[in-house]
Amino acid sequence: MSDATVAKKPRETDDVPVPPTLRKSLKNRHIQLIALGGAIGTGLFYGSSESIQLAGPAILLAYLIGGLAIFLIVRALSEMAVEDPKAGAFSYYATQYWSKRAGFISGWNYWFNYVLVAMVELAVVGSFVNYWFPNIPKWVSAAVFLVAIAALNLMGVNKFGEFEFWFAIIKIVAVLAMIFGGLYVTIGNRSRSRYHDALKQGREIRNLLNSNEKKIKVIVHSIEKDGNEDIYDLEKYDDEIACAQQELSDIAAKKKDAISSFENVTKNIIADEIEGSHKAEIEEKEQKLKEVNNNLAELENSIRQQNIHITDTYGPYLGKEYLDTDKLMELSRIIQAGTASNITEAIEMDKNGEGKPEKN
């Protein structure tokens, strides 16, 4: 190919302006994390709780089937994008390969769907913020986040990709923390699962009583006002009330046992962890304690031997009465005060009561 046939890049002059061109600003890491973060929406943190509560473990099967359908659709869309890369995505392909009406409906439906999803997510954000900060109204936090998100989208593509990159990392870390936290609660809290039915039944009874609290007050007030229970034929409810009270007592006992078992299991786990991590230090302390006890025993034995020696040596001279510690201290005080010059005089003065301090 000669130089003459190569298309030259136009230069901007006063007469011929250079046409605007697109420039790639997103990096590969931005695209990868935007794809991962886009799959983690608010529904995973907020809406999935109700689904898990209703379906239980079967929610995994529901997610698997839904994920498989989405995978097939996205795979087909990606093949069409590779074969015919045009702006407009699925609305363009619906127009091209189906009909203009299908393309029009799919495009506006996509826009309408994301407008609703954005508003729902802002409302959920308001609920989250209001849960931790009850004094902040939901609409205030929703409005603040709406302005912040709009400002981020009005920035350049590079800044938008950088924000999406870090927000996606936060969502991935949160999901992983919830997964490992759930595994810890499931595996390390087996004792509580045995009383799950009793706790659930107790909550249902409590909720039923709370929901009918006004009706119960009205009925009780009417009975007290009439002053005659026979009119309402309340005797037939005595057995039901007794059974309900017994069930409440059983549930309370089971709840107490569950809490006690949970506390014991938790204490054992914590004790095992502490003992395992500080085993060497505990053994060292026990060895030092043993050495101190041995030294203390030797010291007591030495004191005992010295007492025997003092008794045998000075007993005949001082007398058994003055081998007592308090008496010896008294004799020492008399000698130090200069009242007596030797121990014999101090003993005589003590016997006579001459060297004792005067009482006021």
C-alpha positions as CSV (number, residue, x, y, z in Angstrom):
1,M,0.0,0.0,0.0
2,S,1.5,3.3,-1.1
3,D,1.6,6.5,0.9
4,A,-0.9,8.1,-1.5
5,T,-3.6,5.5,-0.7
6,V,-3.3,5.9,3.1
7,A,-6.0,8.1,4.5
8,K,-4.4,11.1,6.1
9,K,-5.7,12.4,9.4
10,P,-7.4,15.7,8.8
11,R,-5.9,18.7,10.4
12,E,-8.0,21.4,11.9
13,T,-7.8,24.7,9.9
14,D,-9.9,27.7,9.7
15,D,-11.9,26.3,6.8
16,V,-12.0,22.5,7.6
17,P,-12.8,21.6,11.3
18,V,-11.9,18.2,12.6
19,P,-15.0,16.1,13.2
20,P,-15.5,15.0,16.9
21,T,-14.4,11.4,17.7
22,L,-15.1,9.0,20.5
23,R,-12.3,8.2,23.0
24,K,-12.0,5.2,25.2
25,S,-11.7,6.3,28.9
26,L,-12.8,3.2,30.8
27,K,-10.1,0.7,31.7
28,N,-10.5,-3.0,31.8
29,R,-10.8,-3.1,35.6
30,H,-13.6,-0.5,35.4
31,I,-15.6,-2.7,33.0
32,Q,-15.0,-5.9,34.9
33,L,-16.1,-4.4,38.2
34,I,-19.1,-2.6,36.7
35,A,-20.2,-5.9,35.3
36,L,-19.9,-7.6,38.7
37,G,-21.4,-4.8,40.7
38,G,-24.3,-4.4,38.2
39,A,-25.3,-8.0,39.1
40,I,-25.5,-7.0,42.8
41,G,-28.5,-4.7,43.2
42,T,-30.4,-3.3,46.2
43,G,-32.9,-6.2,45.9
44,L,-30.1,-8.6,47.0
45,F,-29.8,-6.8,50.3
46,Y,-33.4,-5.8,50.8
47,G,-35.9,-7.8,48.8
48,S,-34.1,-11.2,49.1
49,S,-35.0,-11.4,52.8
50,E,-38.7,-11.8,52.1
51,S,-38.0,-14.4,49.4
52,I,-35.7,-16.4,51.7
53,Q,-38.3,-16.2,54.5
54,L,-41.1,-17.5,52.2
55,A,-39.1,-20.1,50.2
56,G,-36.4,-21.1,52.6
57,P,-33.6,-23.2,51.0
58,A,-35.6,-23.5,47.8
59,I,-34.6,-19.9,47.0
60,L,-31.3,-21.4,45.8
61,L,-33.2,-23.3,43.1
62,A,-35.2,-20.3,42.1
63,Y,-32.1,-18.2,41.8
64,L,-30.4,-21.0,39.8
65,I,-33.3,-21.2,37.3
66,G,-33.6,-17.4,37.0
67,G,-29.8,-17.1,36.5
68,L,-29.8,-19.8,33.8
69,A,-32.6,-17.9,31.9
70,I,-30.7,-14.6,32.2
71,F,-27.4,-16.3,31.1
72,L,-29.1,-17.7,27.9
73,I,-30.6,-14.3,27.0
74,V,-27.4,-12.4,27.6
75,R,-25.4,-15.0,25.6
76,A,-27.7,-14.6,22.7
77,L,-27.6,-10.8,22.9
78,S,-23.8,-10.9,23.0
79,E,-23.7,-13.1,19.9
80,M,-25.9,-10.6,18.1
81,A,-23.8,-7.7,19.2
82,V,-20.6,-9.4,17.8
83,E,-22.4,-10.2,14.6
84,D,-24.0,-6.8,14.1
85,P,-22.4,-4.2,16.4
86,K,-24.7,-1.2,16.4
87,A,-25.8,1.3,19.0
88,G,-29.2,0.7,20.6
89,A,-28.6,-2.8,21.9
90,F,-31.7,-5.0,22.2
91,S,-34.1,-2.3,21.0
92,Y,-32.2,-2.0,17.7
93,Y,-32.1,-5.9,17.3
94,A,-35.9,-6.1,18.0
95,T,-36.5,-3.4,15.4
96,Q,-34.1,-5.0,12.9
97,Y,-35.1,-8.6,13.2
98,W,-38.7,-8.4,14.6
99,S,-40.6,-5.2,13.9
100,K,-40.5,-1.5,14.6
101,R,-43.3,-1.8,17.1
102,A,-41.3,-4.4,19.1
103,G,-38.2,-2.2,19.1
104,F,-40.2,0.9,20.2
105,I,-41.9,-1.0,23.0
106,S,-38.7,-2.7,24.3
107,G,-36.7,0.6,24.3
108,W,-39.3,2.6,26.2
109,N,-40.1,-0.3,28.5
110,Y,-36.4,-0.5,29.3
111,W,-36.4,3.3,30.1
112,F,-39.5,3.1,32.2
113,N,-38.3,0.0,34.1
114,Y,-35.0,1.7,35.1
115,V,-36.8,4.9,36.1
116,L,-39.0,2.8,38.5
117,V,-36.0,0.8,39.7
118,A,-34.0,3.9,40.5
119,M,-36.9,5.3,42.5
120,V,-37.4,2.0,44.4
121,E,-33.7,1.9,45.2
122,L,-33.7,5.5,46.5
123,A,-36.7,4.6,48.7
124,V,-34.8,1.6,50.0
125,V,-31.8,3.8,50.7
126,G,-34.1,6.1,52.7
127,S,-35.3,3.0,54.7
128,F,-31.8,2.0,55.5
129,V,-30.7,5.4,56.6
130,N,-33.9,5.9,58.6
131,Y,-33.3,2.6,60.4
132,W,-29.9,3.7,61.7
133,F,-30.9,7.4,62.1
134,P,-34.6,7.6,62.9
135,N,-34.6,11.4,63.1
136,I,-33.8,11.7,59.4
137,P,-36.9,11.5,57.2
138,K,-36.8,9.0,54.4
139,W,-37.4,11.5,51.7
140,V,-34.4,13.7,52.8
141,S,-31.9,10.8,52.5
142,A,-33.5,9.7,49.2
143,A,-33.2,13.3,47.8
144,V,-29.6,13.6,48.9
145,F,-28.6,10.3,47.2
146,L,-30.5,11.3,44.1
147,V,-28.5,14.5,43.8
148,A,-25.2,12.7,44.5
149,I,-25.9,10.0,41.9
150,A,-26.9,12.5,39.3
151,A,-23.8,14.5,40.0
152,L,-21.6,11.4,39.6
153,N,-23.3,10.6,36.2
154,L,-22.7,14.1,35.0
155,M,-18.9,13.8,35.5
156,G,-16.5,12.4,32.9
157,V,-16.6,8.7,31.9
158,N,-13.2,8.1,33.6
159,K,-14.5,9.4,36.9
160,F,-17.7,7.6,36.6
161,G,-15.8,4.3,36.0
162,E,-13.6,5.0,39.0
163,F,-16.6,5.6,41.3
164,E,-18.3,2.4,40.0
165,F,-15.1,0.4,40.5
166,W,-14.9,1.2,44.2
167,F,-18.7,1.0,44.8
168,A,-18.7,-2.4,43.2
169,I,-15.8,-3.6,45.5
170,I,-17.8,-2.4,48.5
171,K,-20.8,-4.4,47.4
172,I,-18.7,-7.5,46.7
173,V,-17.1,-7.3,50.2
174,A,-20.5,-6.9,51.8
175,V,-21.9,-9.9,50.0
176,L,-18.9,-12.0,51.0
177,A,-19.2,-10.8,54.6
178,M,-22.9,-11.8,54.7
179,I,-22.1,-15.2,53.2
180,F,-19.4,-16.0,55.8
181,G,-21.5,-14.4,58.6
182,G,-24.4,-16.7,57.6
183,L,-22.2,-19.7,57.6
184,Y,-20.9,-18.8,61.1
185,V,-24.5,-18.3,62.4
186,T,-25.6,-21.6,60.8
187,I,-22.7,-23.7,61.9
188,G,-21.9,-22.1,65.3
189,N,-25.5,-21.7,66.4
190,R,-27.0,-25.2,66.1
191,S,-28.4,-25.3,69.6
192,R,-30.8,-22.4,68.7
193,S,-32.1,-24.1,65.6
194,R,-33.6,-26.9,67.7
195,Y,-36.0,-24.4,69.3
196,H,-36.8,-22.5,66.1
197,D,-40.4,-23.8,65.9
198,A,-41.1,-22.9,69.5
199,L,-39.7,-19.4,69.1
200,K,-41.6,-18.9,65.8
201,Q,-44.8,-20.0,67.5
202,G,-44.2,-17.7,70.4
203,R,-43.7,-14.7,68.1
204,E,-46.9,-15.5,66.2
205,I,-48.9,-15.6,69.4
206,R,-47.3,-12.3,70.5
207,N,-48.0,-10.7,67.2
208,L,-51.6,-11.9,67.3
209,L,-52.1,-10.4,70.7
210,N,-50.5,-7.1,69.7
211,S,-52.6,-6.9,66.5
212,N,-55.9,-7.5,68.5
213,E,-54.9,-5.4,71.5
214,K,-57.6,-2.8,70.9
215,K,-60.4,-5.4,70.4
216,I,-59.3,-7.1,73.6
217,K,-59.5,-3.9,75.5
218,V,-63.0,-3.1,74.1
219,I,-64.3,-6.6,75.1
220,V,-62.8,-6.4,78.6
221,H,-64.2,-2.9,79.1
222,S,-67.7,-4.1,78.0
223,I,-67.6,-7.1,80.4
224,E,-66.4,-4.9,83.3
225,K,-69.1,-2.4,82.5
226,D,-71.9,-5.0,82.4
227,G,-70.6,-6.7,85.5
228,N,-72.1,-10.1,84.5
229,E,-69.9,-12.6,82.7
230,D,-72.7,-15.1,82.3
231,I,-74.2,-12.9,79.5
232,Y,-71.1,-13.5,77.3
233,D,-70.8,-17.3,78.1
234,L,-67.1,-17.0,78.9
235,E,-66.8,-20.3,80.7
236,K,-66.3,-22.2,77.5
237,Y,-63.1,-20.2,76.9
238,D,-61.6,-21.2,80.3
239,D,-60.1,-24.4,78.9
240,E,-58.7,-22.6,75.8
241,I,-57.2,-19.9,78.0
242,A,-55.7,-22.5,80.3
243,C,-54.2,-24.3,77.2
244,A,-52.9,-21.0,75.9
245,Q,-51.3,-20.2,79.2
246,Q,-49.7,-23.6,79.4
247,E,-48.4,-23.2,75.8
248,L,-47.0,-19.9,76.7
249,S,-45.3,-21.4,79.8
250,D,-43.8,-24.2,77.7
251,I,-42.6,-21.8,75.0
252,A,-41.0,-19.6,77.7
253,A,-39.3,-22.6,79.2
254,K,-38.1,-23.7,75.8
255,K,-36.9,-20.2,75.1
256,K,-35.0,-20.1,78.4
257,D,-33.4,-23.5,77.6
258,A,-32.5,-22.3,74.2
259,I,-30.8,-19.1,75.6
260,S,-29.1,-21.1,78.3
261,S,-27.8,-23.7,75.7
262,F,-26.6,-20.9,73.4
263,E,-24.8,-19.1,76.3
264,N,-23.1,-22.4,77.4
265,V,-22.1,-23.2,73.8
266,T,-20.8,-19.7,73.3
267,K,-18.9,-19.8,76.6
268,N,-17.3,-23.1,75.7
269,I,-16.3,-21.9,72.3
270,I,-14.7,-18.7,73.7
271,A,-13.0,-20.7,76.5
272,D,-11.6,-23.2,74.0
273,E,-10.3,-20.3,71.8
274,I,-8.7,-18.5,74.8
275,E,-7.2,-21.7,76.1
276,G,-5.9,-22.7,72.7
277,S,-4.4,-19.3,71.9
278,H,-2.8,-18.8,75.4
279,K,-2.0,-22.4,76.2
280,A,1.8,-21.8,76.5
281,E,1.3,-18.7,78.6
282,I,-1.1,-20.6,81.0
283,E,1.3,-23.5,81.4
284,E,4.1,-21.0,82.1
285,K,2.0,-19.2,84.8
286,E,1.0,-22.6,86.3
287,Q,4.7,-23.6,86.5
288,K,5.6,-20.2,88.2
289,L,2.7,-20.7,90.7
290,K,3.9,-24.2,91.5
291,E,7.4,-22.8,92.1
292,V,6.0,-20.0,94.4
293,N,4.0,-22.6,96.4
294,N,7.1,-24.7,96.8
295,N,9.1,-21.7,98.0
296,L,6.3,-20.7,100.4
297,A,6.3,-24.3,101.8
298,E,10.0,-24.2,102.3
299,L,9.8,-20.7,104.0
300,E,7.1,-22.0,106.3
301,N,9.2,-25.0,107.2
302,S,12.2,-22.8,107.8
303,I,10.1,-20.5,110.1
304,R,8.9,-23.6,112.0
305,Q,12.4,-24.8,112.4
306,Q,13.6,-21.4,113.7
307,N,10.7,-21.3,116.2
308,I,11.7,-24.7,117.5
309,H,15.3,-23.5,117.7
310,I,14.3,-20.4,119.6
311,T,12.1,-22.3,122.0
312,D,14.8,-24.9,122.7
313,T,17.6,-22.3,123.1
314,Y,15.9,-19.3,124.9
315,G,12.9,-21.0,126.5
316,P,14.6,-22.0,129.8
317,Y,16.1,-18.5,130.0
318,L,13.1,-16.3,129.1
319,G,10.3,-18.6,130.2
320,K,7.5,-19.9,128.1
321,E,5.4,-16.8,128.6
322,Y,8.0,-14.5,126.9
323,L,8.4,-16.6,123.8
324,D,5.3,-15.0,122.4
325,T,5.9,-12.4,119.6
326,D,3.8,-9.7,121.4
327,K,5.8,-10.2,124.6
328,L,9.1,-10.0,122.9
329,M,8.0,-6.8,121.2
330,E,7.1,-5.4,124.6
331,L,10.5,-6.3,126.0
332,S,12.2,-4.7,123.0
333,R,10.2,-1.5,123.5
334,I,11.2,-1.3,127.2
335,I,14.9,-1.7,126.4
336,Q,14.8,0.8,123.5
337,A,13.1,3.4,125.7
338,G,16.1,3.2,128.1
339,T,13.9,2.1,131.1
340,A,15.8,-1.2,131.4
341,S,19.5,-1.9,130.5
342,N,19.1,-5.6,129.8
343,I,16.5,-8.2,129.1
344,T,16.3,-9.5,132.7
345,E,15.4,-6.0,134.0
346,A,12.9,-5.6,131.2
347,I,11.2,-8.9,132.2
348,E,11.0,-7.8,135.9
349,M,9.6,-4.4,134.9
350,D,7.1,-6.0,132.6
351,K,6.0,-8.3,135.4
352,N,5.6,-5.4,137.8
353,G,3.8,-3.3,135.1
354,E,6.3,-0.5,135.3
355,G,7.4,-0.1,131.7
356,K,4.0,0.0,130.1
357,P,2.8,3.3,128.5
358,E,0.4,5.3,130.4
359,K,-3.2,5.5,129.2
360,N,-4.8,8.9,128.7
